[in-house]
Structure formats: structure tokens, C-alpha cells
Amino acid sequence: MTFVRPYYIFSFMAHIHKKMKKGRPYYYIREIARVDGKPKVVNQIYLGSIERIIELAQGGGQRCLKVSVEEFGALFVANLVEKKVEFAAIVDSVVPGVEQEAGPSVGEYFLYSVFNRMIDSCSKRALPEWYGASAIQQIRPVDIKQLDSQRYWEKWDRVQESDITKIASLFFKKIAELEKVGSDCFLFDTTNFYTYMASDTESELAQRGKNKEGKDWLRQVGVALLVSRDGKLPLFFREYEGNRHDSKEFYKILSEMTFRMKEFSGKDRELTLVFDKGMNSDDNISLIDATPGVHFITTYSPYYAQDLIRVKLSEFAPVDTIRNRELAKIGKEEDRLVAWRTRGEYWGKERTVIVTYNPRTAAKQRYAFDKKLISLQEKLLDLKEKVKSQKKHWIDADRIEEHYTEECRKLYLPKDLYDVSLEKHKKKWRLLASKNHYRIGLHIEKFGKNILITDQSGWTTDDIVQASLDRYLVEDAFRQSKDDDLVSVLPIRHWTDSKIRCHILTCVVALTYLRMIEIKLLRAGVALTAQTVMEQMRKLHSCLCWTASKRSADRIIEDPTDTQAQILAVFGHKIDSGVLQNL
């Protein structure tokens, strides 16, 4: 399927326009561009009466009478990515326009939201104002008054759940073609995003559950994401009900993900899916076992494998990772990640098992644990004093246990680290609390350790550990999705399931575009994050300037910084004397 978009010019001459008001002439600078194939005023700046223009002109022939400064660089780069992918056209192929439809298409409504999510996320209500301060009319002309929240709701009302699925499929297929995704390893994770949706608002998606931001009292929406290991590119996503357990959703979409992975990598390749212990279940592992050519690497809870945690560190050996090599070079071999390998029966079959130990992580966890233990001790001392008061509600064993358990929950500590009891001594109640050193020892033994289980018995220990470590790529994508400025899924301020689905699709597309920018720069030897690129390019402005010596206005681009020029060069452009040019 081929999608064609018109080419938009990026600079053009403006003209002076005269208006008669109550018999007197007043003058404006006007810029005209073709919007929906018709000439349309896209920018207008008031100059004033002829007397005012003469007055301003007396300052010198080259004096600027009026200047309009607009953000240019970030939108320009974002639109260059869109020209390759043509996401708006993909949407329009699935949700075509209706008869006598005016203004931007449904695809363009999605796209202008994507651009905003890539640069400086704001609400749909604030979108016209945000675009009004940008050079969008020189990049991709649009009637920004049409980009208000009401029009968004009207357009997005036409998008069905099945449409979102089809759009996403076509979009990721195009991404895989452009970036030549051929990975044999994929990384999977889930997260959830809270909403401020009222309890009495009808929604299947927004439900209460265990929120990863700790906001369990708010309704939330779950999102599953599949990322290619080699390029960190999103290739599949699915939104789901906030009260659905992650492992249940994993089972539901596993067959579709398998199909997508084979589509991207080749049907005859052996593929590996990396996920965390939250997806572990007999049903999920059995389904993977029953799928030809698909393998897995997962983490495993130390709680169910105490014997593995107690293996002596003398049995462990360093893993060959980039970080370990760096530590060895600076003489810190004792800080290297080490691993021990064995085999064991899990989910009905013998699997490869690897236990890793990170000394630095262990030290951090021990430091945090000691602080939490002190906090728990202080809480117990406080409870002891309250029991001493002998007040009725403080000599209730159930109440004391409730307070202790709640404090452990807040500190993310197991409640068996202390033996707590309420006893009567000489007709008075007292609280007894003593450390359970055996339980504390077991808890400390887990610090810095991670258990990996896989059916990839042919892989080396180094390869298995590195694949698991690379799962941070999908975690990093979720962190980016929760950034306040870029992507910014949170908080979801939409009130219907259809709008929530549209919003999440927009955010995933923005996330993908940002990663494509990083990849393009990296291939050119420029190691910049998407956030840095957007921050730098937002500072590159387009300026409209009219001087007394000319009868028209000039639009120029300000001189770029070295970083901005470097970014533009990677994308095949340069700025010479204020004019944007191809290299």
C-alpha cells in the first residue's frame, strides 16, 4: 500500500494587505498558503495606519517595523519523520473522510496531536494556542482554529476499536519496513496509567487495580508494549482494562504478538521473547512451549527459589558485559556483575536457570533496607508508648497488628522481620517486639540477586544475561511515556474508552517517532537523546520581518547553534543566511 502526501514549502514571501475601516486604510502583513488545496491566510500581523508605518520607517530604511518569532526547529524535524512514515495517510486509509467534510482529516487530527506529544505535551483545549506560537503554517499548513478540543472529540468519535487495531498494524508494518527491523529477540512489558475519571462514568477500560504509581484509588488503564531489542523500536501495543492482571493480558495477546514478531523477523527464524516474572503462569509458558520457533527468557521470584538464593558467591563468575569491562579497566573488578548457571524443572520441563549477583545493587538495597528497618523500629517504639497508656483502643491486639502491618506495607517490607506480641504483665498490657534475625538474614540474602529462567539452552550465559538486561529498553520506553513534556500519557484526561484508545495510539506513535530520530542520529555518529533533540530544536526560531525599504516581508530562520546545525545536517538540511536549504 502506498500513501502519498503533498510536499509543503517551508519559506515564502508575505505581502502587505490593506483594509478599509470607517473610510481609513489600515495595513497588515499577510502570509498565504494552500490548505486543503485552496489559498488561505495562515498568518496575519497588524502594522497600523499609513501614518504609523511612516513613523516607524523614519528610524532607517533597514529598521524592522514588525517581527513575529515562532518555534520552528522541533516541528520541522518531527514533520521530516512524518514525511517518511505518512501516519496521517495511514489513518485516513482506515477512517476516510465523509462527504462535504471540511477542515483537517481524521489522520491530520491524529498527526497534529502526535507532533505536540513529541515536543511539549498539552491538553487539546490548549492546542490551538500552542500551535499559534509555532511555525506550523510554514511546515504543514493548517487552520489552527479547527484544532480545538470539540473538533477533536467529533473526529475521534468516528474511530472504532477495530480501526485503532488496523491503524496500529499498518503503522508498525511501515516502521519495520523503513527501519529494516530484523531482530530475533523482542522485549515485552506492561504498565498502567491512572485517570481522573469519576466512579460513575461508564468505562470498560478504566478500572481500579494495583497502580504502579501508587494511586490505587484512581481508575487506571493498562498498556502492553513490545519493543525490538536491536533498535528499541515499539512494534506492538495493546491497551486493556485496568483491573486485568498482566499475566492474563499476556496470554490473551501472545498469539498476536507471535504473529507480529514473525512478520517483522521472518517466519523461519527462531525468536526469543523476554519478559518479567509478572507474566509467569502455567498457561503462558505452556502456550509459548506449544508455539514453534518461539523461546522465552523470564525472571523468577526468589521467594519460590530460596535454595538458588543461598548458593555461595564463590560459585559465581563474571559476565561479559560492556559495563563489566569498564569496571575491570578502572580496577573495580569486585563491583562486576557475576552469574551462576544450573538447570531445574519449572513449568513441567527442565529449563536453564541463571542466578546473577550485582554487588552495587546489593549495597544500595542494603543501605535502603537499613533505613527502612530504623523507620520500622521507630514505629514500634511509638506503638509501645501508646500501649503503655493502657487506653482501651491501644490494648487491642488486632488494632496493634493492623498498625504494624500497615507500616510494613508502606515501607515495602515483609511483616515477619519482627516478632510482635501483646502481653499482660502485672495487670498491665505491654508490647513486645524483637528482631527475627533468621528472617532478616533470608531477606538480606536476596539483595542484588536475580533469577533468570529460559528454554534457550543453546545460548551462552553471557547472551542470556545480556538479553535480560536489555529489557530496560522497554522499561525506558515506559519512563519516556510518563515524562511530563514528551509523550506524556499521564494523566489520561479523556472520559470515554474510544478517546482513551485514540490518546494512547497518539502517544505510542509519538514515542516511536522520537526513537526514529534517535536512531537516525546514532547512525550518523550523533549520540543525542530525543529529549535533548527536542529541547535544542525548540530554540531554533522562524522570524517574519518587514523593513521600510521593502514592500514585502521576509521570513528567515535564526542562526543555528552547533548542536542544531549538527541535527539539521543529519536530516539533510542547513541554514544559510537565514534560509533553509537542502545539503
C-alpha positions in Angstrom: 0.0 0.0 0.0 1.4 3.4 -1.0 0.5 6.6 0.8 1.2 10.0 -0.8 1.3 13.3 0.9 1.7 16.7 -0.7 5.0 18.5 -0.4 4.8 21.7 1.7 7.2 24.6 1.2 9.0 26.0 4.2 9.5 29.6 3.3 7.7 32.1 1.1 7.2 35.8 0.7 4.5 37.7 2.5 2.7 40.8 1.2 1.2 44.0 2.5 -2.6 43.9 2.7 -4.8 47.0 3.0 -8.2 47.0 4.8 -10.6 49.9 4.9 -12.2 50.7 8.2 -14.6 53.7 8.5 -13.1 55.2 5.4 -9.5 54.9 6.7 -6.9 52.4 5.4 -5.1 50.0 7.8 -2.3 47.7 6.8 -1.3 44.1 7.6 1.4 41.7 6.7 -0.3 38.5 5.3 1.0 35.1 4.5 -1.0 32.8 2.3 -0.6 29.0 1.9 -2.7 26.3 0.3 -4.8 24.5 2.9 -6.9 21.6 1.6 -5.9 22.7 -1.9 -7.2 26.3 -1.5 -5.3 29.5 -0.8 -5.8 30.5 2.8 -4.5 33.2 5.1 -2.3 31.4 7.6 -0.6 34.3 9.3 -1.6 38.0 9.7 0.3 40.7 11.5 -1.2 44.2 12.1 1.1 47.1 11.1 -1.3 50.0 11.6 -2.2 53.1 9.6 -0.1 54.6 6.9 1.0 57.3 9.3 2.3 54.8 11.8 4.2 52.9 9.1 5.8 56.2 8.0 6.6 57.0 11.6 8.3 53.6 12.1 10.1 53.9 8.8 11.8 57.1 9.8 14.2 55.1 12.0 16.1 53.9 8.9 15.5 52.0 5.7 16.5 48.7 7.2 14.7 49.0 10.5 12.3 46.2 11.2 8.8 47.5 11.6 7.4 44.3 12.9 8.8 40.9 13.9 7.0 37.7 14.6 9.0 34.9 16.2 7.8 31.3 16.1 9.1 28.0 17.2 10.3 26.1 14.2 13.1 23.5 14.6 11.4 20.8 16.6 8.2 20.8 14.4 10.4 20.8 11.3 12.3 17.6 12.4 9.0 15.9 13.5 7.5 16.6 10.1 10.5 15.2 8.3 9.9 11.9 10.1 6.2 12.0 9.2 7.1 12.5 5.6 8.7 9.1 5.6 6.1 7.3 7.6 2.9 9.1 6.5 0.9 8.2 9.6 -1.8 10.7 8.7 -2.4 9.0 5.4 -2.4 5.6 7.1 -5.2 6.8 9.4 -7.2 8.3 6.5 -6.9 5.0 4.6 -8.7 3.3 7.5 -11.0 6.1 8.5 -11.7 8.0 5.3 -13.3 11.4 5.1 -17.1 11.8 4.8 -19.0 13.7 2.1 -18.5 17.5 2.3 -16.1 17.2 5.2 -14.2 20.5 5.8 -11.0 21.1 7.7 -8.3 18.7 8.6 -8.9 15.0 8.1 -9.1 12.4 10.9 -5.5 11.4 10.2 -4.3 15.0 10.4 -6.1 15.4 13.8 -4.1 12.5 15.0 -0.9 13.8 13.5 -1.1 17.3 15.0 -1.6 15.7 18.3 1.4 13.5 17.7 3.6 16.5 16.9 2.5 18.1 20.2 3.3 14.9 22.2 6.7 14.8 20.6 7.6 18.4 21.6 5.7 19.8 24.5 2.6 17.9 25.5 -0.5 20.0 26.4 -4.3 19.4 26.5 -6.5 19.5 23.4 -8.0 22.7 24.7 -4.6 24.4 24.7 -3.6 23.0 21.3 -4.6 26.0 19.1 -2.7 28.4 21.3 0.3 26.2 21.3 0.3 25.9 17.5 -0.3 29.6 17.3 3.1 30.3 18.7 4.7 27.9 16.2 5.8 28.0 12.6 3.3 25.2 11.7 2.0 27.2 8.7 5.4 27.2 7.1 5.9 23.5 7.8 2.5 21.8 7.4 -0.3 24.5 6.9 -3.5 24.0 8.9 -6.3 26.1 10.1 -5.3 26.0 13.8 -8.7 27.3 14.9 -10.0 23.9 13.8 -7.7 22.1 16.3 -9.8 22.7 19.3 -11.0 20.1 21.8 -14.6 20.0 20.4 -13.4 19.2 16.9 -11.1 16.5 18.2 -14.0 14.8 20.0 -16.1 15.0 16.9 -13.4 13.4 14.7 -12.3 10.8 17.2 -15.9 9.7 17.7 -15.7 8.1 14.2 -12.7 5.9 15.2 -13.7 2.4 16.4 -11.6 0.0 18.4 -11.2 -2.2 15.3 -9.9 0.9 13.4 -7.2 1.5 16.1 -6.1 -2.1 15.8 -5.8 -1.8 12.0 -4.1 1.6 12.1 -1.6 0.3 14.6 -0.9 -2.8 12.4 -0.3 -0.7 9.3 1.8 1.8 11.2 4.1 -0.7 12.7 4.5 -2.6 9.5 5.6 0.6 7.8 8.1 1.3 10.7 9.5 -2.2 10.3 10.0 -1.6 6.5 11.6 1.8 7.0 13.9 0.7 9.8 14.5 -2.8 8.4 13.6 -4.5 11.7 15.1 -8.0 11.6 15.6 -8.7 15.3 15.3 -12.2 16.6 14.8 -11.0 20.2 11.9 -8.9 21.5 11.2 -7.3 24.8 7.8 -7.2 26.5 6.5 -5.3 29.5 3.3 -3.8 30.8 2.4 -0.7 32.8 -0.7 1.3 33.8 -1.8 4.9 33.6 -4.1 6.5 36.0 -7.1 8.7 35.1 -9.3 11.2 37.0 -12.4 9.5 35.7 -15.3 9.6 38.2 -16.6 6.4 39.6 -20.0 6.7 38.0 -18.6 7.3 34.5 -19.1 4.3 32.2 -15.9 2.7 31.0 -14.7 -0.8 30.4 -11.0 0.3 30.1 -10.7 2.5 33.2 -10.9 0.3 36.3 -9.3 0.3 39.7 -6.3 -2.0 40.3 -2.8 -2.1 41.6 -1.4 1.1 40.2 2.4 1.4 39.6 2.4 5.0 40.6 0.8 4.1 43.9 -2.5 5.7 43.1 -4.7 2.7 43.7 -7.7 4.8 44.5 -7.8 6.1 40.9 -9.2 4.3 37.9 -6.5 3.2 35.5 -5.8 1.7 32.0 -3.3 -1.0 31.3 -0.9 -0.8 28.3 1.2 -3.7 27.0 4.2 -2.8 24.8 6.5 -4.9 22.6 9.9 -3.5 21.6 12.6 -4.8 19.2 15.8 -5.5 21.1 18.1 -4.3 18.3 16.5 -0.9 17.7 14.4 -0.2 20.8 11.5 0.5 18.4 7.9 -0.1 19.6 6.3 -2.7 17.3 3.1 -3.6 19.0 0.9 -2.3 21.8 -2.4 -3.0 23.3 -4.5 -1.1 25.9 -6.6 -3.2 28.3 -8.8 -3.0 31.4 -7.1 -1.6 34.5 -8.2 -4.4 36.7 -7.0 -7.2 34.4 -3.9 -9.0 35.7 -0.9 -8.5 33.5 -0.4 -12.3 33.0 -4.0 -12.7 31.9 -3.5 -10.0 29.2 -0.2 -11.6 28.2 -2.0 -14.8 27.5 -4.7 -13.0 25.6 -2.3 -11.2 23.2 0.5 -13.7 23.0 -0.6 -15.3 19.7 -1.0 -11.9 18.0 2.5 -10.8 19.3 4.0 -14.1 18.0 2.4 -13.4 14.6 3.8 -9.8 14.6 7.3 -10.9 15.6 7.4 -13.5 12.8 6.1 -10.8 10.4 8.9 -8.4 11.4 11.8 -11.0 11.5 10.9 -13.7 9.1 8.7 -16.8 9.6 11.5 -19.3 9.6 13.7 -17.6 12.3 14.0 -18.8 15.9 12.6 -15.9 18.1 13.1 -15.1 21.8 10.6 -13.1 23.9 12.0 -11.5 27.1 9.6 -10.6 29.9 9.5 -10.3 33.7 8.1 -12.6 36.4 4.7 -10.8 36.4 3.8 -12.7 33.2 4.8 -16.1 34.6 2.0 -18.6 34.8 1.5 -22.2 33.7 -0.9 -21.2 30.9 1.5 -18.6 29.5 4.6 -20.8 29.5 2.6 -23.7 28.1 1.4 -21.5 25.2 5.0 -20.5 24.4 6.1 -24.1 24.6 3.4 -25.0 22.1 4.4 -22.3 19.6 7.1 -23.5 17.2 10.2 -21.3 16.9 9.4 -19.1 19.9 11.5 -19.2 23.1 11.5 -17.2 26.3 13.7 -15.6 29.0 11.9 -14.6 32.1 12.8 -13.6 35.7 11.7 -15.7 38.6 10.7 -14.7 42.1 13.4 -15.5 44.7 10.5 -16.2 47.2 9.9 -19.5 45.4 13.6 -20.5 45.0 15.3 -19.9 48.3 17.8 -22.7 47.5 19.1 -20.8 44.5 19.5 -17.6 46.5 21.7 -19.4 49.0 24.3 -20.6 46.5 27.8 -19.4 47.7 29.1 -16.4 45.7 32.4 -18.3 45.2 30.5 -20.4 42.6 29.7 -17.2 40.6 31.7 -16.0 37.6 31.9 -12.5 35.9 29.6 -12.0 32.9 31.0 -10.5 29.8 29.1 -7.1 29.5 30.3 -3.7 28.4 29.8 -2.4 32.0 31.9 -5.2 33.4 34.7 -4.4 31.0 34.6 -0.8 32.0 34.8 -1.7 35.7 37.7 -4.0 35.1 39.6 -1.2 33.3 39.3 1.1 36.3 40.3 -1.6 38.7 36.9 -2.3 40.3 36.6 -5.9 39.5 34.8 -6.5 42.8 31.8 -4.5 41.5 31.3 -6.6 38.4 28.0 -8.5 37.7 28.5 -12.2 38.3 26.4 -15.2 37.4 25.9 -18.9 38.3 24.3 -21.4 35.9 22.4 -24.6 36.5 19.3 -26.5 35.4 16.0 -27.2 37.1 12.4 -28.3 36.4 10.0 -25.4 36.0 6.5 -25.4 34.5 6.7 -29.1 33.8 10.0 -29.1 31.9 13.7 -28.9 32.6 15.0 -25.3 31.9 18.2 -23.4 32.1 18.5 -21.4 35.3 20.9 -18.5 35.9 21.3 -16.6 39.1 23.0 -13.2 38.8 24.5 -11.0 41.6 25.2 -7.3 41.3 27.4 -6.0 44.2 26.5 -2.4 43.6 22.8 -3.2 43.6 23.2 -5.2 46.7 24.9 -2.4 48.5 22.2 0.1 47.5 19.4 -2.3 48.6 21.2 -3.0 52.0 21.5 0.8 52.6 17.8 1.4 51.8 16.8 -1.7 53.9 18.7 -0.4 57.0 17.0 2.9 56.7 13.6 1.2 56.5 14.4 -1.0 59.4 15.2 2.0 61.5 11.9 3.6 60.5 10.1 0.4 61.4 11.8 0.4 64.8 10.7 3.9 65.5 7.1 2.9 64.6 7.2 0.0 67.1 8.6 2.3 69.8 5.7 4.7 69.2 3.3 1.8 69.5 4.9 0.7 72.7 4.4 4.1 74.2 0.7 4.1 73.2 0.2 0.6 74.7 1.7 2.0 77.9 -1.1 4.5 78.1 -3.4 1.5 78.7 -6.2 3.2 76.8 -8.8 0.8 75.6 -8.1 1.2 71.8 -4.4 0.8 72.3 -4.6 -2.6 74.1 -6.4 -4.3 71.3 -4.1 -6.9 69.7 -5.9 -6.7 66.3 -5.5 -2.9 66.2 -1.8 -3.1 67.1 -1.2 -5.7 64.4 -3.1 -3.6 61.9 -0.9 -0.6 62.6 2.3 -2.7 62.3 1.2 -4.4 59.1 0.3 -1.0 57.5 3.7 0.4 58.4 5.4 -2.6 56.8 3.2 -2.2 53.7 4.3 1.5 53.4 7.9 0.5 53.7 7.6 -2.4 51.3 8.9 -4.8 54.0 7.7 -8.3 54.9 6.0 -8.3 58.3 7.9 -11.3 59.6 11.1 -9.3 60.2 9.9 -8.7 63.8 8.1 -10.9 66.2 5.4 -8.7 67.7 3.0 -9.7 70.5 0.8 -8.0 73.1 1.1 -9.5 76.6 -0.2 -8.7 80.1 2.4 -8.2 82.8 1.4 -7.3 86.4 -2.1 -6.3 85.3 -0.8 -4.0 82.6 -0.5 -4.6 78.9 2.8 -4.2 77.1 4.0 -4.6 73.5 6.9 -7.0 72.9 8.9 -6.7 69.7 12.1 -8.5 68.8 14.0 -8.8 65.6 13.7 -12.2 63.8 17.3 -12.4 62.7 16.7 -15.6 60.7 14.1 -13.8 58.6 16.2 -10.7 58.3 19.1 -12.8 57.1 16.9 -14.5 54.5 15.7 -11.1 53.3 19.3 -9.7 53.0 20.5 -12.8 51.1 18.2 -11.7 48.2 19.8 -8.3 47.8 21.5 -7.8 44.4 20.3 -11.2 43.1 18.1 -12.0 40.2 16.9 -15.4 38.9 16.5 -16.0 35.1 14.8 -19.0 33.6 14.9 -19.8 29.9 14.4 -22.6 27.4 17.3 -21.2 25.3 19.7 -23.9 26.5 21.9 -23.3 23.5 22.6 -19.7 24.4 25.7 -18.8 26.5 25.3 -17.4 30.0 26.6 -14.0 28.7 23.9 -13.9 26.0 21.1 -14.8 28.3 22.1 -12.3 31.0 22.5 -9.6 28.4 19.1 -10.2 26.8 17.5 -9.9 30.3 19.5 -6.7 31.0 18.3 -5.3 27.7 14.7 -5.4 29.0 15.4 -1.9 30.4 14.8 -0.8 26.8 11.1 -1.3 27.1 11.1 0.0 30.7 12.9 3.1 29.3 10.1 3.5 26.7 7.5 3.5 29.5 9.5 6.0 31.5 9.5 8.2 28.4 5.8 7.8 28.1 5.3 9.2 31.6 7.5 12.2 31.0 5.7 15.5 31.7 6.8 17.1 28.4 7.5 14.4 25.8 4.8 11.8 25.1 3.1 12.3 28.5 0.4 9.7 28.5 -0.3 10.7 32.2 -2.7 11.8 33.3 -5.3 10.5 31.0 -7.9 13.2 30.9 -10.3 11.6 28.5 -13.7 10.3 29.6 -14.7 7.7 27.0 -13.0 4.4 26.0 -12.8 5.5 22.4 -11.0 8.7 23.2 -8.6 6.9 25.6 -7.7 4.4 22.8 -7.1 7.4 20.4 -5.0 9.1 23.0 -2.8 6.1 23.7 -2.3 5.4 20.0 -1.2 9.1 19.6 1.3 8.7 22.4 2.7 5.4 21.1 3.2 7.0 17.6 5.0 10.0 19.2 7.2 7.6 21.2 8.1 5.7 18.0 8.9 8.9 16.1 11.2 10.1 18.9 13.0 6.8 18.8 13.4 7.0 15.0 15.0 10.4 15.4 17.5 8.9 17.9 18.3 6.0 15.6 18.9 8.3 12.6 21.2 10.5 14.7 23.0 7.5 16.1 23.7 6.1 12.7 25.3 9.3 11.8 27.5 9.2 14.9 25.5 11.7 16.9 24.5 10.3 20.3 21.7 12.5 21.5 18.5 11.6 23.3 15.2 12.5 21.8 14.6 14.8 24.8 17.8 16.7 24.1 17.0 17.0 20.4 13.6 18.4 21.1 14.9 20.8 23.7 17.6 22.1 21.3 15.4 22.3 18.2 12.6 24.2 20.0 15.1 27.0 20.4 15.5 27.4 16.7 13.0 30.0 15.6 11.5 31.3 12.4 11.2 35.0 12.2 9.0 37.2 9.9 10.5 40.6 9.5 9.2 43.6 7.4 11.5 46.6 6.8 10.8 50.0 5.4 13.0 49.5 2.4 10.8 46.7 1.1 7.2 46.4 0.1 7.1 42.8 1.4 8.1 40.8 4.4 10.9 38.2 4.7 10.7 35.0 6.6 14.1 33.9 7.9 15.4 31.2 10.2 17.7 32.3 13.0 21.3 31.2 13.0 21.5 27.7 14.5 23.8 26.6 17.3 26.4 24.0 16.6 24.2 21.3 18.0 21.2 22.5 16.0 23.3 22.6 12.8 24.5 19.1 13.5 21.0 17.8 13.9 19.8 19.5 10.7 22.8 18.2 8.8 21.9 14.6 9.8 18.4 15.2 8.3 19.9 16.7 5.1 19.4 20.4 5.7 21.3 23.5 6.6 20.6 27.2 7.2 22.5 29.7 5.1 21.9 33.4 5.7 18.5 32.7 7.3 17.3 30.4 4.5 16.7 26.7 5.0 18.4 24.7 2.3 19.0 21.1 1.3 22.5 19.8 1.7 
